[in-house]
Amino acid sequence: MSAADTLTVLRSVSGKHAAKTFTRKRDGKIANRSYGKEMFFSVEAIPVAGIDTLADALERLTGEPSAFVIRGEPLPGIDRAHTLRRALPDKKTEEPATFAEKPRYWFLVDVDHIPLPAATDPKTDPEDAVEYVIGKLPPELHDASCWWQWSSSQSVFPDADSLSLHLWFWSLDPLDGTALSRWAVAANARASFKLIDPALYRAVQAHYIAKPSFEGLDDPLPRRSGPRDGLESTVTLIIPPANAKNPELPGDQGYEPGLGVAAHLAQIGGPEASAGRSYRPSHRLWRSAAARPIARP
């Protein structure tokens, strides 16, 4: 049985949209109206217990234009019908924080602007495009089930030549935002470009989920979201030890590409000095180790 967790869902109290709106102007060009600016929100904690219930909850939320998700946990005593979105006390007004960091089993991977390969089209074959993006991610995610959602602007503009995708996974162990940020920074270093957005893992960072609106034009994507059935229902992330000065960054003692099979096999089964997780035996890690380039003496 999967471990229990919750999704913290915020909704604008004045009904402002947490979704983008695309309109066609008189000259035929497409304009983008971004998210509405809101100060106060209602709060709901939705129970989830594994990738299937997570996917069901997220799919329902795509139809709520004023709702989005955050990782933070609402602090005791806040007004859940009318609260600010704040992870730290306000230095000027001395108003207290309203949400706290909370290790979560679920996490979102935000991938932006992956070059669109030839013969790949999210409009006609979204699953193929999703598989292409997942293949660019760290290997521990390659066989995992997830729930995917194209970003609001995917394929909207005629000259679109990239893929932007949100992928929600379920971790074997609960992970805090600091560990996830460190993992993302390490993944970006290995990819040599910004593959994953590490800023997403802060307590009150908005995880936008609502479908975009279209005025005067059709949505170019027949399917914007769906489940991906992988070989594994949970993932075990390989997270490097923390930098002594900034735990959101990998330390110098962390693993590096090219260390070879032995270095990766040494991680299997033993605890590591990274926040919020330990390594457990998994055939995903064996494949990950085998896929790494062998270090040369």
N, C-alpha and C positions, 0 to 999 in steps of 0.2 A: 504493500500500500504506500502511495506517495505521501511525502510529508505535507503538512498543511501550511498555507501562507495566505496572504491577502493582497489584493490590488487596491492601492489608495487612489480613488477616483475623485477628481475635483470638477465641479460644474460652476460655471459663471452664474452668479446670483441675478445678474441683469440680462442673461440670455445672450451675451456676446459670443460670437463664434470662435471656437478653437479649431477652425478648419479654414483652408484657403478657398477663395472664390475666383474663378476664372471667367472673364467676359470677353466677347469679341467687340472691338471698337469699330467705328464707322469705316476706318481705313482698312479693315480686315485683320489688323494685328490683334494679338491676344494680350490682355492685361491681367495682372495678378493682384488681387486684393488680399493682403495677408491677414494674420490672426488679429482678432479684436483684443484691445487692451483692457484687462479687468483687474480690479484690486481685491475684490471679495469673492469667496467661493463657498459652496456647500461641500461637505466631505462625506464620502461613502467608502467603507471598507468591504470589498467583495471577496468572499472566501474562494480560494483556488487550491487544488491539491493534485498538481501534476499538469503535464503539457496539454492533456485533452480538455480539462476544465478551464485552464488558462486560455486556450484557443477559443472555446465557446464564449467566455466572458469578453474577450477582445473583439470577437466578431459582432457581438451585440452592441458594443460601444461604438463601433464604426458608424452606426446610425444616429448617434447623439452629437449634433454639431457643437454643443457647448461643453463637452466633457473631454478631459484628458487624464492621463495617469502620471503619478510621481512615485518615486521609490520610498519617500519619507513616511514615517509613522506619525499620525496625529498625536500631539502631546495631550496628556490629561487636562481637562478643564477648559479646552478651547470650545468655542461655539461652533459646532459642526454644521450649523445652518448658515453661518455668516462669519468667515474667518479669513485672515490674511494668509498669504503663502510665504512663509519666512522660516529659514533654517537657523538664523542667528538673531539675537536681539538687535533692535534698531538703535544705533549709537546716538542719534539725535533725539528721537522721541522716547527712547527707553522702553518701547513696546517689546514684549517678550517674543521669543521664537514660538512658532506654532507647530513645527514638524521636526522630528529628529531622525538621524541616520538609523537605518534598520537593515540588517543583513537579510537578503531575500533569496529564495530558491529560483525565482524567475529573473531573467535579465534580457534586455533588448540590445541588439547589435544594429547600429545605424551605419549603413554603408552608402556613401555618396559618390556619384560621378565615376563609376567604373566604366572604362571605354567599352562601347557597344561592339561586340564582335560581329563579323559577317555571318549572315544566316541565323542570327538570334533576334527574336522580336517578341517583347512582352505582350504585344497586342494579340498575336496569333498563337503563341505557345508560351504562356507565362511560366509553366513548370520548367521548361528547358532553360529559360532565362534565370529563374531562381537557382537552378542547379549550377549554372555557370558562376553566379555570384558566390554561392556557398563554396565552390571550389577554390575561390581566392582567399577564403578565410583560414584561420589556423586549423590544422588537421583534426584537432579534437572535436570540431563541429561537423565534420564532413558526413558522418553517419547518423547524426542526431535528428530526431523529430523536432519540428518547430512550427510556428505559425508565421507566415510571411505577409507583408503588405507593401505594395509599391508606394513610394513617396508621392505626395500630392501632385507634383509637377511632372511625374514620369510620363514621357511620350506626349505631353500636352503641346509642346512647341514643335513646329514642323522640322526644325533642324536639330532635334534632340539626337545626340550621338553617345549617350551614356546611360548607365543603369544606376538607379538609386533605390535602395530597398531597406525595409525594416524587418528584422528577424528576431522573434521572441523564442527563447530557449528556457529549459528547466534544468537547473544544476543539481547534481547529486548532493552537494553540500550548500548551505546558505552562504552567500558571498556579500561582503559589504562593498560600498561604492569605491572605497580606496583601493581594494584589491582588484576590482574590475577596471578601474582607471589604469592601474599599473599593467594589467594584462593587455589592455588596448594599446598603451604606449609601446609595450614590447612588440606587439603584433605589427604596429606601424613601422617600427624600426626594422623589423625583418622584411617587410614589404617595400621599404624605402620610399613610402608615400603615406598620406593619411588615409588609411584603409577603413579604420573604425573611429568614430567620434568618442574620445574619452570623457568629454565634458558631460555626457549624458548621465553619468552615474552619480551626480550630486543629488542630495536628498530632495530638493524641490524643483529640479530640472524637469520641464514639461516633456512628457512622452505623448506627442500628438497622435491621435488614433482615428479621429473622425474623417469620413470621406470628404473630399473637396466638393464644392458646388460649382455648377457650370451654368452660365447664363448666355444664351445666344450661340452655344456650341455644344456638341455632345462630348461626353467623356470618351476619350480615345481608347480606354482600357475596358474591355468587356468584363474582366475580372481583376479586382484590385487587391484581393487578399484570399488566403486559403491555408489549409494545413499541409505540411510536408511530412509524410510518414517515413521516418528513417528506421534504421536498424536498432537504434537506442532511444529510449524515452527520456534519458537524462544525460547530461554531459559532465565531464570532469575537466575543468580548465587547468592548463599548466601555467601557473602564475609565478613569476620570478620573485625572489626576496626583495624587500623594499630598500630604497635609498635611505641612508641614515638621516638625511636632512629633510627629505620630502617623500613620504610613504606612497604618494601617487606615482612615483617614478621608480623604475627598476634600479636596484643597486648594482655596483660593479661586479659583485659576486654572482650575478644572475647567469642563467644559461645563455648561450649564444648560438646562432646558426653555425653549423659545421662542427659542433663538438663531437658528433659521431654517435653511433648506436649505444656504446657503453655509457656515455654520460646521460642519455635519456632513459636507459633501462635502470640506471641507479636511482631515478626519481620514483620508480614504481614501487608502491607498498610502504613507503616511509613518509613521515611528516616532513614538511618543509617550512621554512621561516617566512610564510606568507599569511596575511591576515585572513581568517575566516574559512580555511580549508585544509585538508590533508590529502595526500595522494593515495589512491587505492588501486589495487590490481584491475586492469581493464584492457581488453584486446584493442581498444582504440589507441591506448598509449603505446602498445607494442607496434601497431601500424605506424603511429606517429614517429616513433624512434627509428623504425626501419626506413621511413621515407626521407629522413634527414640526410644531408650529404655527409659522407664519412670524413672525419677530420684527418688531415694528413700530418705526419710528423714533421 
